[in-house]
Amino acid sequence: MPVWLVRRAAGDTASAWGSSSTLVRSLDRSITITRTTTGEGLIHDALAASRFYALVLAAFALLALALAAVGLFGVLSYRVQQRTREIGIRIALGAGTRDVERHVVTLALVPVAGGLVVGIGLSLAATRVLASLLFRVNPVDLPTLAAVAIVMLSTAVLASWIPARRAARLDPVRALQAE
């Protein structure tokens, strides 16, 4: 049966361990000391599994964000390619580069904003279930929700930037001749 010895020590922990092991051996030679650690070490060991799971969850979240960005980029590139004639007409009628870029970025931001509204609404609805699982954490954490919204909108803007630049540099004559 394991026996735990807890000792408070100030200063050098190595000397405290040495004196503790000497004291234990003087009391009973059959007791073997298998492990010595500090209070911080015990806390670190107790939280190691939770830290690992949080790291894995964060890695999957970043992977999901990257996949969403690549998917948005692909869909938006396809939409710009399909609307080449319309964009060419806009440029021929005097639309500036910024106007075309703004139009293409808006094509990406509308569904992302809709997804944010639905996602935040569902997360707020789920807080009643999750509240019992959280310890000292507010289930409705507005700074976290705002940070998620900013990250998602920034990702959408970055994913739509290349198709927007491509659309803005479109030659209207070639765009109209292609069809």
CYANA upper distance limits for C-alpha pairs under 8 A (distance plus 0.5 A):
  9 ALA  CA     13 THR  CA      7.20
  9 ALA  CA     16 ALA  CA      6.86
 12 ASP  CA     16 ALA  CA      7.31
 13 THR  CA     17 TRP  CA      6.64
 13 THR  CA     38 THR  CA      8.40
 14 ALA  CA     18 GLY  CA      6.73
 15 SER  CA     19 SER  CA      6.70
 16 ALA  CA     20 SER  CA      6.55
 17 TRP  CA     21 SER  CA      6.54
 17 TRP  CA     36 THR  CA      7.80
 18 GLY  CA     22 THR  CA      6.72
 19 SER  CA     23 LEU  CA      6.67
 20 SER  CA     24 VAL  CA      6.69
 21 SER  CA     25 ARG  CA      6.62
 21 SER  CA     33 ILE  CA      7.80
 22 THR  CA     26 SER  CA      6.64
 23 LEU  CA     27 LEU  CA      6.92
 24 VAL  CA     28 ASP  CA      6.79
 24 VAL  CA     29 ARG  CA      8.20
 24 VAL  CA     31 ILE  CA      7.91
 25 ARG  CA     29 ARG  CA      5.36
 25 ARG  CA     30 SER  CA      8.32
 25 ARG  CA     31 ILE  CA      7.47
 37 THR  CA     41 GLY  CA      6.25
 37 THR  CA     42 LEU  CA      7.35
 38 THR  CA     42 LEU  CA      6.90
 39 GLY  CA     43 ILE  CA      6.80
 40 GLU  CA     44 HIS  CA      6.54
 41 GLY  CA     45 ASP  CA      6.59
 42 LEU  CA     46 ALA  CA      6.60
 43 ILE  CA     47 LEU  CA      6.72
 44 HIS  CA     48 ALA  CA      6.49
 47 LEU  CA     51 ARG  CA      6.62
 48 ALA  CA     52 PHE  CA      6.67
 49 ALA  CA     53 TYR  CA      6.72
 50 SER  CA     54 ALA  CA      6.61
 51 ARG  CA     55 LEU  CA      6.60
 52 PHE  CA     56 VAL  CA      6.72
 53 TYR  CA     57 LEU  CA      6.54
 54 ALA  CA     58 ALA  CA      6.56
 55 LEU  CA     59 ALA  CA      6.66
 56 VAL  CA     60 PHE  CA      6.75
 57 LEU  CA     61 ALA  CA      6.61
 58 ALA  CA     62 LEU  CA      6.69
 59 ALA  CA     63 LEU  CA      6.69
 60 PHE  CA     64 ALA  CA      6.56
 61 ALA  CA     65 LEU  CA      6.66
 62 LEU  CA     66 ALA  CA      6.64
 63 LEU  CA     67 LEU  CA      6.63
 64 ALA  CA     68 ALA  CA      6.57
 65 LEU  CA     69 ALA  CA      6.67
 65 LEU  CA    155 THR  CA      8.46
 66 ALA  CA     70 VAL  CA      6.68
 67 LEU  CA     71 GLY  CA      6.49
 68 ALA  CA     72 LEU  CA      6.50
 69 ALA  CA     73 PHE  CA      6.53
 69 ALA  CA    155 THR  CA      6.80
 69 ALA  CA    156 ALA  CA      7.11
 69 ALA  CA    159 ALA  CA      6.02
 70 VAL  CA     74 GLY  CA      6.66
 70 VAL  CA    159 ALA  CA      7.53
 71 GLY  CA     75 VAL  CA      6.65
 72 LEU  CA     76 LEU  CA      6.42
 72 LEU  CA    108 ALA  CA      7.83
 72 LEU  CA    156 ALA  CA      7.74
 72 LEU  CA    159 ALA  CA      6.92
 72 LEU  CA    160 SER  CA      7.87
 73 PHE  CA     77 SER  CA      6.47
 73 PHE  CA    159 ALA  CA      5.52
 73 PHE  CA    160 SER  CA      6.36
 73 PHE  CA    163 PRO  CA      7.86
 74 GLY  CA     78 TYR  CA      6.69
 75 VAL  CA     79 ARG  CA      6.68
 76 LEU  CA     80 VAL  CA      6.60
 76 LEU  CA    104 VAL  CA      8.41
 76 LEU  CA    107 LEU  CA      8.14
 76 LEU  CA    108 ALA  CA      7.34
 76 LEU  CA    160 SER  CA      7.21
 76 LEU  CA    163 PRO  CA      7.16
 77 SER  CA     81 GLN  CA      6.67
 77 SER  CA    163 PRO  CA      5.82
 78 TYR  CA     82 GLN  CA      6.63
 79 ARG  CA     83 ARG  CA      6.61
 80 VAL  CA     84 THR  CA      6.52
 80 VAL  CA    104 VAL  CA      8.03
 80 VAL  CA    163 PRO  CA      7.35
 80 VAL  CA    167 ALA  CA      7.15
 83 ARG  CA     87 ILE  CA      6.67
 84 THR  CA     88 GLY  CA      6.47
 84 THR  CA    167 ALA  CA      8.15
 84 THR  CA    175 ALA  CA      6.44
 85 ARG  CA     89 ILE  CA      6.70
 85 ARG  CA    175 ALA  CA      5.95
 85 ARG  CA    176 LEU  CA      6.13
 85 ARG  CA    179 GLU  CA      7.83
 86 GLU  CA     90 ARG  CA      6.76
 87 ILE  CA     91 ILE  CA      6.71
 87 ILE  CA    100 VAL  CA      7.85
 87 ILE  CA    167 ALA  CA      7.56
 87 ILE  CA    170 LEU  CA      8.34
 87 ILE  CA    172 PRO  CA      8.23
 88 GLY  CA     92 ALA  CA      6.54
 88 GLY  CA    170 LEU  CA      7.27
 88 GLY  CA    171 ASP  CA      7.32
 88 GLY  CA    172 PRO  CA      4.66
 88 GLY  CA    173 VAL  CA      7.80
 88 GLY  CA    175 ALA  CA      5.85
 88 GLY  CA    176 LEU  CA      6.84
 89 ILE  CA     93 LEU  CA      6.57
 89 ILE  CA    172 PRO  CA      7.06
 89 ILE  CA    176 LEU  CA      7.91
 90 ARG  CA     94 GLY  CA      7.00
 90 ARG  CA     95 ALA  CA      5.94
 90 ARG  CA    100 VAL  CA      8.38
 91 ILE  CA     95 ALA  CA      5.16
 91 ILE  CA     96 GLY  CA      7.19
 91 ILE  CA    100 VAL  CA      8.22
 91 ILE  CA    172 PRO  CA      6.66
 92 ALA  CA    172 PRO  CA      6.24
 92 ALA  CA    173 VAL  CA      8.50
 95 ALA  CA     99 ASP  CA      6.43
 95 ALA  CA    100 VAL  CA      7.21
 96 GLY  CA    100 VAL  CA      6.95
 96 GLY  CA    168 ALA  CA      8.39
 97 THR  CA    101 GLU  CA      6.68
 97 THR  CA    168 ALA  CA      5.50
 97 THR  CA    169 ARG  CA      7.85
 98 ARG  CA    102 ARG  CA      6.41
 98 ARG  CA    168 ALA  CA      7.99
 99 ASP  CA    103 HIS  CA      6.63
100 VAL  CA    104 VAL  CA      6.79
100 VAL  CA    164 ALA  CA      7.57
100 VAL  CA    167 ALA  CA      7.33
100 VAL  CA    168 ALA  CA      5.90
101 GLU  CA    105 VAL  CA      6.60
101 GLU  CA    161 TRP  CA      8.29
101 GLU  CA    164 ALA  CA      5.12
101 GLU  CA    165 ARG  CA      6.76
101 GLU  CA    167 ALA  CA      7.58
101 GLU  CA    168 ALA  CA      6.36
102 ARG  CA    106 THR  CA      6.49
102 ARG  CA    164 ALA  CA      8.10
103 HIS  CA    107 LEU  CA      6.87
103 HIS  CA    164 ALA  CA      8.50
104 VAL  CA    108 ALA  CA      7.30
104 VAL  CA    160 SER  CA      7.68
104 VAL  CA    163 PRO  CA      7.90
104 VAL  CA    164 ALA  CA      5.75
104 VAL  CA    167 ALA  CA      8.22
105 VAL  CA    109 LEU  CA      6.71
105 VAL  CA    157 VAL  CA      6.89
105 VAL  CA    160 SER  CA      6.12
105 VAL  CA    161 TRP  CA      7.45
105 VAL  CA    164 ALA  CA      6.88
106 THR  CA    110 VAL  CA      6.55
107 LEU  CA    111 PRO  CA      8.13
108 ALA  CA    112 VAL  CA      7.12
108 ALA  CA    156 ALA  CA      6.90
108 ALA  CA    157 VAL  CA      7.96
108 ALA  CA    160 SER  CA      6.90
109 LEU  CA    113 ALA  CA      6.32
109 LEU  CA    153 LEU  CA      7.56
109 LEU  CA    156 ALA  CA      6.91
109 LEU  CA    157 VAL  CA      7.77
110 VAL  CA    114 GLY  CA      6.74
111 PRO  CA    115 GLY  CA      6.56
112 VAL  CA    116 LEU  CA      6.63
112 VAL  CA    152 MET  CA      8.00
112 VAL  CA    153 LEU  CA      7.50
112 VAL  CA    156 ALA  CA      7.56
113 ALA  CA    117 VAL  CA      6.76
113 ALA  CA    153 LEU  CA      8.00
114 GLY  CA    118 VAL  CA      6.80
115 GLY  CA    119 GLY  CA      6.32
116 LEU  CA    120 ILE  CA      6.33
116 LEU  CA    149 ALA  CA      7.14
116 LEU  CA    152 MET  CA      8.47
117 VAL  CA    121 GLY  CA      6.51
118 VAL  CA    122 LEU  CA      6.63
119 GLY  CA    123 SER  CA      6.59
120 ILE  CA    124 LEU  CA      6.60
120 ILE  CA    145 LEU  CA      7.78
121 GLY  CA    125 ALA  CA      6.74
122 LEU  CA    126 ALA  CA      6.62
123 SER  CA    127 THR  CA      6.88
124 LEU  CA    140 VAL  CA      7.29
126 ALA  CA    130 LEU  CA      6.85
127 THR  CA    131 ALA  CA      6.08
127 THR  CA    139 PRO  CA      6.12
127 THR  CA    140 VAL  CA      7.51
128 ARG  CA    132 SER  CA      8.14
129 VAL  CA    133 LEU  CA      8.33
130 LEU  CA    134 LEU  CA      7.08
130 LEU  CA    139 PRO  CA      7.63
131 ALA  CA    138 ASN  CA      8.35
131 ALA  CA    139 PRO  CA      6.29
134 LEU  CA    138 ASN  CA      8.26
134 LEU  CA    139 PRO  CA      7.88
141 ASP  CA    145 LEU  CA      6.88
142 LEU  CA    146 ALA  CA      6.52
143 PRO  CA    147 ALA  CA      6.55
144 THR  CA    148 VAL  CA      6.66
145 LEU  CA    149 ALA  CA      6.73
146 ALA  CA    150 ILE  CA      6.66
147 ALA  CA    151 VAL  CA      6.60
148 VAL  CA    152 MET  CA      6.61
149 ALA  CA    153 LEU  CA      6.57
150 ILE  CA    154 SER  CA      6.42
151 VAL  CA    155 THR  CA      6.53
152 MET  CA    156 ALA  CA      6.71
153 LEU  CA    157 VAL  CA      6.72
154 SER  CA    158 LEU  CA      6.65
155 THR  CA    159 ALA  CA      6.48
156 ALA  CA    160 SER  CA      6.57
157 VAL  CA    161 TRP  CA      6.52
158 LEU  CA    162 ILE  CA      8.26
160 SER  CA    164 ALA  CA      6.52
161 TRP  CA    165 ARG  CA      6.62
162 ILE  CA    166 ARG  CA      6.60
163 PRO  CA    167 ALA  CA      6.56
164 ALA  CA    168 ALA  CA      6.61
165 ARG  CA    169 ARG  CA      6.75
166 ARG  CA    170 LEU  CA      6.97
170 LEU  CA    175 ALA  CA      7.65
171 ASP  CA    175 ALA  CA      6.66
172 PRO  CA    176 LEU  CA      6.62
173 VAL  CA    177 GLN  CA      6.64
174 ARG  CA    178 ALA  CA      6.44
175 ALA  CA    179 GLU  CA      7.83
